[in-house]
Amino acid sequence: DIQMAQSPSSLSASVGDRVIITCRASQSISRYLHWYQQKPGKAPKLLIYAASSLQSGVPSRFSGSGSGTDFTLTISSLQPEDFGTYYCQQSSSTFAFGPGTKVDIK
Amino acid sequence: QVQLVESGGGVVQPGRSLRLSCAASGFTFSSYAMHWVRQAPGKGLEWVAVISYDGSNKYYVDSVKGRFTISRDNSKNTLYLQMNSLRAEDTAVYYCAKIRADLWADGFDIWGQGTMVTVSS
C-alpha cells in the first residue's frame, strides 16, 4: 500500500504569511494527488485536484505543485479564514489520506 | 443544489451490524463513483470504500474487508454502507463523498455532513 506523509504536522503563522505544506508518497503516484481543508466539525473541502488544478470556487491564493512522490500546497498570503487542518490524498492506488497538517493563525 | 445526506448512524454494540445510507441530489448520481470516508474522534481522515458508477467495481481499506459492504441503488440515488461485526475501532464520523469527475482517480468534490457511528457496549 502507498503511504502518505505530511510536514509539518502543525504550524502557526500570521495573516499575510506564505505557508507551505509538503506531502510525500512512499512510491510514485504521478499527479494523482489532491488537497483538502477541514475545519472543526465540518466535512473536508476539496482545494486542489490532480496536484495543481484549483477546484472551482477556491481562492487563487491556494496552489499546488509536484509530481511523482513530492508535492506541496502553498497558501500565498494566509487569511484568517484559512485556519483548519489540511490533508493530502493519493488516488493512484486506493485513496489513502495523509495524516494532516493543522494550521493556526497567530 | 448538489447535496449528499447521510443517515443511519447511532450507538451499536460490538459485533452487531449497522447500515448507513447516503441520499444524493442535484447531480446525475448514476454517472459517478462514490466513496465512504471515516474520521475517528480527534483523528485524521481514513478512506473506507469506493464503488464504481454502475456498482460493478468495489474496493475497501484492509481493516474493513470482509466486514463492510458498499453498494448503491441508482434508481433511488442512494449509496449504502453495510457494516457487520462492528468493533470499537470502527467508531467514527462516516462521510459519503462524490468523485469530482467521471474519472476513477479524481478528488472528492462533494461531501455529506457525516453521520456518527459509536461502537460500545
Chai-1 contact restraints between the chains, C-beta under 6 A:
chainA,res_idxA,chainB,res_idxB,connection_type,confidence,min_distance_angstrom,max_distance_angstrom,comment,restraint_id
A,Y32,B,A105,contact,1.0,0.0,6.0,A-B,restraint_1
A,H34,B,G107,contact,1.0,0.0,6.0,A-B,restraint_2
A,A43,B,Y95,contact,1.0,0.0,6.0,A-B,restraint_3
A,A43,B,W111,contact,1.0,0.0,6.0,A-B,restraint_4
A,P44,B,W111,contact,1.0,0.0,6.0,A-B,restraint_5
A,L46,B,G107,contact,1.0,0.0,6.0,A-B,restraint_6
A,L46,B,D109,contact,1.0,0.0,6.0,A-B,restraint_7
A,Y49,B,R100,contact,1.0,0.0,6.0,A-B,restraint_8
A,Y49,B,G107,contact,1.0,0.0,6.0,A-B,restraint_9
A,Y87,B,L45,contact,1.0,0.0,6.0,A-B,restraint_10
A,S91,B,A105,contact,1.0,0.0,6.0,A-B,restraint_11
A,F95,B,W47,contact,1.0,0.0,6.0,A-B,restraint_12
A,F97,B,L45,contact,1.0,0.0,6.0,A-B,restraint_13
A,P99,B,G44,contact,1.0,0.0,6.0,A-B,restraint_14
A,G100,B,G44,contact,1.0,0.0,6.0,A-B,restraint_15
